[in-house]
C-alpha cells in the first residue's frame, strides 16, 4: 500500500519511510541462514531503490527536519557500497540548522561509523548531551574509549547516573542506569581486577528491576 502511495504521490515522509523499509528487508535478507542468488538480487534492487528515494528526499528543498534526519541516518546505515556520506552530512547539517538534536546525534554517528573521526564525533555527542539528549552518554563513553585505550569511565558513569537520578520521568532512565553500572562493573573487573567492587555494581544494576538488554552491555575492555 505504501509503495502504491509513493508511486502516485512521492511525498517525502512516505518515501523516507519506504526507503527505511527496503533497507531493513535487505538487511534481513543478508542475515538469512539460507542466502540465495534470488535473495541477493532482491536485496540489490531494494538497496538501489532505497538510495534513490533517500537522495530524492534530501534534494527536495522543502524536506522537513524529520525527513532530513531520517534520510541522513538511512544513508549511513546502508552497506558501504551504497552509502552516500556526503549527502547524509548535508541532510544532517540542514536539519541541525532547525535545532534537531537527533540530527546532531546523527552527525556524531556519521563521523564515527563512516570517517573514524572519533574526536570530532565526541564533540557532537557531547553537544547533544548538553541539550538533554540523555541517551548519548553511552556514545560519549564509547568515543572516549576509541580515542584512549586507557580511558577510565568511572567518573563519567557516575555523572551520567546522577543526571538520570535527578530526572522524574525519562523513557530510558532505568535501562541507562543499568548500562552505566554494568560498564563500571566490567571496568572494575577487567582493568582493576576488583571483583567485589564489580559485584556491587552488578547488584545495583539488578536492583533497577527492569528487563534490560543493557544488563549484558560490554565495551570489550579486555
C-alpha positions as CSV (number, residue, x, y, z in Angstrom):
1,X,0.0,0.0,0.0
2,X,2.8,2.4,0.9
3,X,4.6,1.6,-2.4
4,X,1.4,2.5,-4.3
5,X,1.0,5.7,-2.4
6,X,4.6,6.7,-3.1
7,X,4.2,5.8,-6.8
8,X,1.1,8.0,-7.1
9,X,2.4,10.9,-4.9
10,X,6.2,10.9,-4.0
11,X,5.5,12.6,-0.6
12,X,9.0,12.8,1.2
13,X,7.9,11.4,4.6
14,X,6.4,8.4,2.9
15,X,9.4,8.0,0.6
16,X,11.8,8.1,3.5
17,X,9.8,5.5,5.5
18,X,9.6,3.2,2.4
19,X,13.4,3.6,1.9
20,X,13.9,2.5,5.5
21,X,11.7,-0.5,5.0
22,X,13.6,-1.5,1.9
23,X,16.9,-1.2,3.7
24,X,15.7,-3.3,6.6
25,X,14.3,-6.0,4.3
26,X,17.7,-6.1,2.5
27,X,19.4,-6.4,5.9
28,X,17.2,-9.3,6.9
29,X,17.9,-11.0,3.6
30,X,21.7,-10.7,4.2
31,X,21.2,-12.3,7.6
32,X,19.2,-15.2,6.2
33,X,20.5,-18.6,7.2
34,X,19.9,-19.8,3.6
35,X,21.0,-17.0,1.3
36,X,20.3,-17.5,-2.4
37,X,21.1,-15.6,-5.6
38,X,17.4,-14.6,-5.8
39,X,17.6,-13.0,-2.3
40,X,20.9,-11.3,-3.2
41,X,19.3,-9.8,-6.4
42,X,16.2,-8.7,-4.5
43,X,18.4,-7.0,-1.9
44,X,20.4,-5.2,-4.6
45,X,17.2,-3.8,-6.2
46,X,15.8,-2.8,-2.8
47,X,19.0,-1.0,-1.8
48,X,19.3,0.8,-5.1
49,X,15.7,2.0,-4.8
50,X,16.3,3.0,-1.2
51,X,19.3,5.1,-2.1
52,X,17.3,6.8,-4.9
53,X,14.5,7.6,-2.5
54,X,16.8,8.9,0.2
55,X,18.6,11.1,-2.3
56,X,15.4,12.5,-3.8
57,X,14.1,13.4,-0.4
58,X,17.3,15.2,0.6
59,X,17.5,17.0,-2.7
60,X,13.9,18.3,-2.1
61,X,14.4,21.9,-0.8
62,X,11.1,21.6,1.1
63,X,12.1,18.5,3.0
64,X,11.2,18.7,6.7
65,X,13.8,18.4,9.5
66,X,12.3,15.0,10.4
67,X,12.7,13.7,6.8
68,X,16.2,15.1,6.5
69,X,17.3,13.4,9.7
70,X,15.6,10.1,8.8
71,X,17.4,10.1,5.4
72,X,20.7,11.1,7.0
73,X,20.5,8.0,9.2
74,X,19.3,5.9,6.4
75,X,22.2,6.9,4.1
76,X,24.8,6.0,6.7
77,X,23.2,2.7,7.8
78,X,23.3,1.4,4.2
79,X,26.0,-1.2,3.3
80,X,29.3,0.6,2.5
81,X,28.8,0.1,-1.3
82,X,25.6,2.1,-1.2
83,X,26.3,4.8,1.3
84,X,26.3,8.4,0.4
85,X,28.2,10.1,3.2
86,X,28.4,13.5,1.6
87,X,24.6,13.7,1.1
88,X,24.0,12.4,4.6
89,X,26.2,15.1,6.0
90,X,24.3,17.7,4.0
91,X,21.0,16.3,5.4
92,X,22.2,16.4,9.0
93,X,23.6,19.9,8.6
94,X,20.3,21.2,7.2
95,X,18.4,19.6,10.0
96,X,20.7,20.9,12.7
97,X,20.1,24.5,11.5
98,X,16.5,23.9,12.7
99,X,17.8,22.7,16.1
100,X,17.3,19.0,15.6
101,X,19.1,17.2,18.4
102,X,18.6,13.9,16.6
103,X,20.5,15.3,13.6
104,X,23.3,16.3,15.9
105,X,23.5,12.7,17.1
106,X,23.4,11.5,13.5
107,X,26.4,13.7,12.7
108,X,28.2,12.0,15.5
109,X,27.4,8.6,14.2
110,X,28.4,9.6,10.7
111,X,31.8,10.7,11.9
112,X,32.2,7.5,13.9
113,X,30.9,4.9,11.5
114,X,31.9,6.4,8.2
115,X,35.0,8.5,8.9
116,X,36.6,7.1,12.0
117,X,36.9,10.6,13.3
118,X,36.2,9.8,17.0
119,X,37.3,13.2,18.4
120,X,35.0,15.1,16.2
121,X,32.2,12.6,16.8
122,X,32.7,13.1,20.5
123,X,32.0,16.8,20.1
124,X,28.6,16.2,18.5
125,X,27.6,13.6,21.1
126,X,28.6,16.0,23.9
127,X,26.7,18.8,22.3
128,X,23.6,16.6,22.1
129,X,24.0,15.5,25.7
130,X,24.3,19.1,26.9
131,X,21.0,19.7,25.0
132,X,19.4,17.0,27.2
133,X,19.7,14.1,24.8
134,X,20.5,11.9,27.8
135,X,20.9,8.7,25.9
136,X,24.0,10.0,24.2
137,X,26.0,9.4,27.4
138,X,26.8,5.9,26.2
139,X,28.1,7.2,22.9
140,X,30.4,9.7,24.7
141,X,31.9,6.8,26.7
142,X,32.4,4.7,23.5
143,X,34.1,7.6,21.7
144,X,36.4,8.2,24.7
145,X,37.4,4.5,24.7
146,X,38.1,4.7,21.0
147,X,40.3,7.8,21.5
148,X,42.2,6.5,24.5
149,X,42.6,2.8,25.4
150,X,43.5,3.9,29.0
151,X,40.4,6.0,29.5
152,X,38.7,5.5,32.9
153,X,34.9,5.7,32.5
154,X,34.0,5.6,36.3
155,X,33.7,9.3,36.7
156,X,31.6,9.8,33.6
157,X,29.4,6.9,34.5
158,X,28.8,8.3,38.0
159,X,28.0,11.7,36.5
160,X,25.5,10.3,34.0
161,X,23.9,8.2,36.7
162,X,23.5,11.2,38.9
163,X,21.9,13.2,36.0
164,X,19.5,10.3,35.4
165,X,18.6,10.0,39.1
166,X,17.6,13.7,39.1
167,X,15.0,13.2,36.5
168,X,11.4,12.4,37.4
169,X,10.5,10.9,34.0
170,X,12.8,9.6,31.4
171,X,11.9,6.9,28.9
172,X,15.3,5.1,29.2
173,X,16.2,6.1,32.7
174,X,16.4,2.7,34.4
175,X,17.9,0.9,31.3
176,X,20.6,3.5,31.1
177,X,21.5,3.3,34.8
178,X,21.8,-0.5,34.3
179,X,24.1,0.2,31.3
180,X,26.4,2.5,33.3
181,X,26.6,0.2,36.3
182,X,27.5,-2.8,34.0
183,X,30.2,-0.7,32.3
184,X,31.6,0.2,35.7
185,X,31.5,-3.5,36.7
186,X,33.3,-4.5,33.6
187,X,36.0,-1.9,34.0
188,X,36.5,-2.7,37.7
189,X,36.8,-6.4,36.9
190,X,38.9,-6.3,33.7
191,X,41.1,-3.3,34.4
192,X,41.4,-3.2,38.2
193,X,40.7,-6.8,38.9
194,X,38.4,-5.7,41.8
195,X,35.8,-8.5,41.9
196,X,34.0,-7.2,45.0
197,X,33.5,-3.7,43.6
198,X,32.3,-5.2,40.2
199,X,29.8,-7.4,42.0
200,X,28.5,-4.3,43.9
201,X,27.8,-2.6,40.6
202,X,26.1,-5.6,39.2
203,X,23.8,-5.7,42.2
204,X,22.9,-2.0,41.8
205,X,22.1,-2.8,38.1
206,X,19.9,-5.8,39.0
207,X,18.1,-3.7,41.7
208,X,16.7,-1.5,38.9
209,X,14.2,-4.3,38.3
210,X,13.9,-3.7,34.5
211,X,14.1,-6.2,31.7
212,X,17.1,-4.6,30.0
213,X,19.3,-5.6,27.2
214,X,21.9,-3.2,28.8
215,X,22.4,-5.8,31.6
216,X,24.8,-7.5,29.2
217,X,26.3,-4.4,27.8
218,X,30.0,-4.6,27.0
219,X,32.6,-2.2,25.6
220,X,35.2,-5.0,25.3
221,X,37.8,-3.7,27.6
222,X,39.9,-6.8,27.6
